[in-house]
Amino acid sequence: MRKHNTLNNAGKLTALLCLLTLLLTPFVIVNAGERGVLMKFGQVQEQILGEGIHLIIPIVNTVKKISIRIQNQEISAEAASKDLQNVFTDVALNWHILPDQANTIFQQVGDINNVVECIINPAIEEVLKSVIAQYTAEEVITKRGNVKTELDQALTAKLGSYNIVFDDIFLVHIHFSDKFREAVESKQIAAQEAKQAEFIALKAVKEAETKVNLAKGEAEAQSLLRNILTPELLQRQAIEKWNGKLPLIMGKDNLKLGNIQELITASEN
């Protein structure tokens, strides 16, 4: 029985020593991509601990580790366009805190989760509403590059006041209400039908112009022939075709010897 009690006391003593060792550990390790916010009796100090091992005073000092790596935050926000259409935007934001301001951020805002909830998400929603309100719903799509540029500038200024560095924003998806999409589709269909009607009308005009040009060409050709085929020319052509034979029978009372063309014609008959 005494032996069993001795073992229990030894175990308790070992546990107590381990606890005291942990509490009285005189150093802290700050990992890569982190900064240590040093506190003295819970009060934030100006000194910021970089990566590596740091000696501290147990119980007096405590250290809060803050990540300084690039963080990614995705959020969906709704905003009204210039023409009062609801624009739903899914965005992804890359950001990180200033390493040399980790203590200030922790003191004023808190850890990374608090920064996201209190600073990042509200800033994105506010800036999106402000920028999209300057564009019509159609321009949000056609001028997407301009929208992104203005978002970049606004977020840089907004987050910079909180010692947060804005790296980049991505407009992952932009969509609209069902009614607006239906209106856009109807507009596109009407535009396509108008273009088709315009093409048909233009085709008809071209065909009519072609027919008119052909008719003009034929009329001009007939007029030219009438001007060229004079009686003298026809008589000359008749002489050139005459075989030199006079007609054997002259049965036409109105045939005149002086009319060579009739003479030749009669001889051919």
VMD Tcl script that draws the C-alpha trace (Angstrom):
set ca {
  {0.00 0.00 0.00}
  {2.83 2.38 0.89}
  {4.58 1.46 -2.36}
  {1.47 2.31 -4.37}
  {1.11 5.67 -2.63}
  {4.75 6.42 -3.30}
  {4.28 5.79 -7.03}
  {1.23 8.06 -7.15}
  {3.11 10.86 -5.41}
  {6.02 10.45 -7.82}
  {3.67 10.70 -10.79}
  {2.05 13.83 -9.47}
  {5.42 15.40 -8.83}
  {6.56 14.62 -12.37}
  {3.43 16.17 -13.85}
  {3.89 19.25 -11.70}
  {7.50 19.61 -12.80}
  {6.48 19.31 -16.45}
  {3.83 21.98 -15.96}
  {6.29 24.29 -14.24}
  {8.80 23.68 -17.04}
  {6.26 24.68 -19.65}
  {5.21 27.73 -17.70}
  {8.74 28.79 -16.96}
  {10.19 28.11 -20.41}
  {12.46 31.11 -21.05}
  {12.24 31.05 -24.86}
  {9.71 31.09 -27.70}
  {9.99 29.96 -31.33}
  {8.56 32.15 -34.10}
  {8.07 30.11 -37.27}
  {8.70 31.15 -40.86}
  {6.05 33.50 -42.21}
  {5.15 34.73 -38.73}
  {5.85 37.61 -36.42}
  {5.66 37.48 -32.62}
  {3.75 40.16 -30.79}
  {5.48 40.54 -27.44}
  {3.31 41.36 -24.44}
  {4.26 42.22 -20.88}
  {1.58 41.28 -18.40}
  {-0.88 41.39 -21.33}
  {0.23 44.81 -22.57}
  {1.43 44.96 -26.21}
  {5.06 46.02 -26.53}
  {6.72 47.92 -29.37}
  {9.21 45.12 -29.97}
  {8.19 42.63 -32.67}
  {9.79 39.19 -32.67}
  {11.03 37.94 -36.01}
  {11.53 34.33 -37.11}
  {13.67 32.18 -34.82}
  {14.17 31.54 -31.08}
  {13.69 34.38 -28.62}
  {14.34 34.54 -24.90}
  {11.48 35.83 -22.80}
  {10.73 36.22 -19.14}
  {8.31 33.49 -18.09}
  {4.99 34.60 -16.67}
  {5.93 38.25 -17.26}
  {6.07 37.97 -21.04}
  {3.69 36.23 -23.44}
  {3.91 36.10 -27.23}
  {1.08 36.10 -29.81}
  {2.12 34.77 -33.22}
  {0.67 36.55 -36.27}
  {0.98 35.28 -39.86}
  {2.46 37.74 -42.35}
  {1.95 35.44 -45.35}
  {-0.35 36.33 -48.23}
  {-3.91 35.54 -47.25}
  {-6.73 34.75 -49.67}
  {-10.25 35.84 -48.92}
  {-13.24 35.00 -51.12}
  {-16.51 36.84 -50.78}
  {-19.78 37.29 -52.68}
  {-21.28 40.77 -52.68}
  {-24.31 42.47 -54.19}
  {-24.23 46.01 -55.59}
  {-26.47 48.27 -57.66}
  {-25.25 49.46 -61.06}
  {-25.64 52.97 -62.48}
  {-28.83 51.89 -64.25}
  {-30.15 50.36 -60.99}
  {-29.57 46.72 -61.90}
  {-28.55 44.23 -59.21}
  {-25.01 43.00 -59.84}
  {-23.82 39.92 -57.97}
  {-20.05 39.60 -57.84}
  {-17.82 36.80 -56.56}
  {-14.36 38.14 -55.78}
  {-11.11 36.75 -54.40}
  {-8.75 39.08 -52.56}
  {-5.05 38.53 -51.81}
  {-3.64 40.54 -48.91}
  {-1.13 40.47 -46.06}
  {-0.33 42.54 -43.01}
  {2.76 44.72 -42.77}
  {5.36 42.70 -40.83}
  {6.63 45.73 -38.93}
  {3.07 46.66 -37.89}
  {2.01 43.27 -36.54}
  {1.87 44.58 -32.97}
  {-0.25 47.60 -33.95}
  {-2.69 45.45 -35.91}
  {-3.01 42.95 -33.07}
  {-3.52 45.73 -30.57}
  {-6.15 47.58 -32.64}
  {-7.93 44.72 -34.41}
  {-6.80 41.33 -33.14}
  {-5.65 38.16 -34.87}
  {-6.08 37.19 -38.54}
  {-9.69 36.06 -38.07}
  {-10.62 39.42 -36.57}
  {-8.85 41.22 -39.42}
  {-10.93 39.28 -41.97}
  {-14.24 39.83 -40.22}
  {-13.71 43.45 -39.14}
  {-11.60 44.89 -41.97}
  {-11.32 42.76 -45.14}
  {-14.94 41.72 -45.75}
  {-16.50 45.14 -45.02}
  {-13.86 46.87 -47.16}
  {-14.56 44.63 -50.16}
  {-18.32 45.16 -49.91}
  {-18.01 48.93 -49.55}
  {-15.56 49.33 -52.43}
  {-17.55 47.07 -54.75}
  {-20.74 49.05 -54.18}
  {-18.92 52.33 -54.72}
  {-17.18 51.30 -57.96}
  {-20.02 49.35 -59.60}
  {-22.41 52.27 -59.00}
  {-20.34 54.24 -61.55}
  {-21.07 51.78 -64.39}
  {-24.17 50.45 -66.08}
  {-24.80 46.73 -65.87}
  {-23.60 46.28 -69.45}
  {-20.45 48.32 -68.80}
  {-19.56 46.15 -65.81}
  {-19.00 43.39 -68.39}
  {-17.67 45.37 -71.35}
  {-15.38 47.53 -69.19}
  {-14.34 44.83 -66.77}
  {-10.70 45.91 -66.89}
  {-11.60 49.46 -65.83}
  {-13.74 48.11 -63.00}
  {-10.84 46.02 -61.71}
  {-8.42 48.95 -61.93}
  {-10.70 51.16 -59.84}
  {-11.19 48.35 -57.32}
  {-7.41 47.99 -57.04}
  {-6.93 51.68 -56.34}
  {-9.79 51.94 -53.86}
  {-8.77 48.83 -51.88}
  {-5.13 49.90 -51.78}
  {-6.14 53.18 -50.13}
  {-8.77 51.60 -47.89}
  {-6.66 48.76 -46.48}
  {-3.49 50.82 -46.32}
  {-5.00 52.88 -43.51}
  {-5.16 49.67 -41.44}
  {-1.54 48.69 -42.15}
  {-2.75 45.95 -44.49}
  {-1.15 45.47 -47.89}
  {-3.53 44.83 -50.79}
  {-1.91 42.44 -53.32}
  {-4.58 41.74 -55.94}
  {-8.28 41.24 -56.51}
  {-9.90 38.78 -58.92}
  {-13.40 39.20 -60.33}
  {-14.16 35.49 -60.32}
  {-17.76 35.73 -61.49}
  {-20.22 38.50 -62.33}
  {-23.90 37.71 -62.79}
  {-27.23 39.51 -62.81}
  {-30.88 38.94 -61.95}
  {-33.02 36.60 -64.06}
  {-35.09 39.49 -65.41}
  {-32.02 41.37 -66.57}
  {-30.59 38.28 -68.27}
  {-33.89 37.74 -70.07}
  {-33.90 41.37 -71.19}
  {-30.35 41.05 -72.50}
  {-31.21 37.87 -74.38}
  {-34.27 39.54 -75.94}
  {-32.14 42.51 -76.96}
  {-29.58 40.23 -78.56}
  {-32.27 38.32 -80.45}
  {-33.83 41.58 -81.68}
  {-30.41 42.84 -82.79}
  {-29.74 39.61 -84.70}
  {-33.16 39.78 -86.38}
  {-32.57 43.42 -87.32}
  {-29.20 42.54 -88.85}
  {-30.79 39.70 -90.79}
  {-33.56 41.98 -92.09}
  {-30.98 44.58 -93.03}
  {-29.00 41.94 -94.92}
  {-32.10 40.77 -96.81}
  {-33.04 44.35 -97.72}
  {-29.51 45.10 -98.86}
  {-29.48 41.93 -100.93}
  {-32.76 42.92 -102.60}
  {-31.39 46.37 -103.40}
  {-28.25 44.85 -104.93}
  {-30.31 42.47 -107.04}
  {-32.53 45.33 -108.24}
  {-29.48 47.40 -109.10}
  {-28.06 44.48 -111.06}
  {-31.27 44.10 -113.07}
  {-31.40 47.83 -113.77}
  {-27.80 47.80 -114.89}
  {-28.47 44.83 -117.19}
  {-31.51 46.56 -118.66}
  {-29.51 49.74 -119.20}
  {-26.77 47.73 -120.84}
  {-29.19 46.05 -123.22}
  {-30.86 49.36 -124.10}
  {-27.53 50.99 -124.73}
  {-26.49 48.05 -126.90}
  {-29.69 48.30 -128.98}
  {-29.24 52.05 -129.35}
  {-25.66 51.55 -130.43}
  {-26.69 48.99 -133.04}
  {-29.33 51.34 -134.40}
  {-26.75 54.08 -134.72}
  {-24.21 51.82 -136.38}
  {-26.46 49.89 -138.80}
  {-27.23 52.75 -141.21}
  {-28.87 52.05 -144.61}
  {-25.51 52.64 -146.30}
  {-23.83 50.06 -144.10}
  {-26.59 47.53 -144.70}
  {-26.34 48.11 -148.47}
  {-22.59 47.65 -148.33}
  {-22.96 44.40 -146.37}
  {-25.51 43.22 -148.95}
  {-23.11 43.96 -151.82}
  {-20.34 42.06 -150.07}
  {-22.64 39.04 -149.68}
  {-23.95 39.18 -153.35}
  {-22.75 36.29 -155.49}
  {-22.98 38.30 -158.74}
  {-26.03 36.52 -160.10}
  {-29.12 38.35 -161.17}
  {-32.47 36.83 -160.36}
  {-33.92 34.64 -163.09}
  {-37.49 35.63 -162.26}
  {-38.53 39.06 -161.23}
  {-42.06 38.88 -160.06}
  {-42.12 41.92 -157.83}
  {-43.67 44.99 -159.40}
  {-42.18 47.32 -156.89}
  {-38.59 46.05 -157.41}
  {-36.30 48.83 -158.51}
  {-33.06 48.17 -160.28}
  {-31.40 50.93 -158.36}
  {-32.05 49.19 -155.05}
  {-29.12 46.81 -154.90}
  {-30.13 45.24 -151.63}
  {-33.56 44.20 -152.96}
  {-31.94 42.97 -156.12}
  {-29.58 40.77 -154.22}
  {-32.34 39.56 -151.96}
  {-34.49 38.69 -154.93}
  {-31.61 36.86 -156.57}
  {-31.12 34.80 -153.45}
  {-34.76 33.81 -153.49}
}
mol new
graphics top color blue
foreach p $ca { graphics top sphere $p radius 0.5 }
foreach p [lrange $ca 0 end-1] q [lrange $ca 1 end] { graphics top cylinder $p $q radius 0.2 }
display resetview
